[in-house]
Structure formats: C-alpha cells, structure tokens
C-alpha cells in the first residue's frame, strides 16, 4: 500500500481533473449537460482509480486499477474531441487538455509496464 499523492501520474491526472472541471463549468447549454457530466466523470475516474489501486495490496491490484485509469483517460480524450467537434470547446482549450491527457496516458502506460515487470520479477524470485 502506498500514498497515491506521491505518484507523479496521480498529481498530473488530478491537475487535469481540475482543469476539466473548470472548462466543463462553462458548458451552459442544456443539450450538452450529458457531455459535460461525462467529461468530468471520465476525468475524475483517472486519479480516483489510482487512489483506489494504491489502497489495495500488491502490484497486481494496483496494475489493474492503473489499466482502468488508462481506459478513463482514453474516454476523456474522446469526450474532449466530441466537445471540440460540436463547437463547445475552443480549439486552443481542446489542444491544451488533449496534450495533458496524452501525457497522462503515456505515464499510465509506463507505470503499468513497470508494475508488470515487478510482478514478473516477484514470480521468478
């Protein structure tokens, strides 16, 4: 068990969640409330799954939650694209958030690979 706040990927994803909340709060049209909710929900689940995985015992559990967080990051990436294509999200805001999502996805993927290596090593010991 480890403190999730010490993970760089958690810190980055938490910042991304705060940025997504700030942007989604500007969506005022009722027709887009569902998309607004999906944006925030997907963003929230990234650091939340990291926190939950850190609260579990063992690298296998943590790796599973890292992979779930990666899925949420991909979902957020799509919702941002949809919001841009619907004209809800200005291109510069979309680019900033998408860049952050891609970075978080890269970090999550690397973390999952690292955990997989640790799991392999512990099997061979």
C-alpha positions, 0 to 999 in steps of 0.5 A: 500500500502506498500514498497515491499523492506521491505518484507523479501520474496521480498529481498530473491526472488530478491537475487535469481533473481540475482543469476539466472541471473548470472548462466543463463549468462553462458548458451552459447549454442544456443539450450538452449537460450529458457531455459535460457530466461525462467529461468530468466523470471520465476525468475524475475516474483517472486519479480516483482509480489510482487512489483506489489501486494504491489502497489495495495490496500488491502490484497486481491490484494496483496494475489493474486499477492503473489499466482502468485509469488508462481506459478513463483517460482514453474516454476523456480524450474522446469526450474532449474531441466530441466537445471540440467537434460540436463547437463547445470547446475552443480549439486552443482549450481542446489542444491544451487538455488533449496534450495533458491527457496524452501525457497522462496516458503515456505515464499510465502506460509506463507505470503499468509496464513497470508494475508488470515487470515487478510482478514478473520479477516477484514470480521468478524470485 
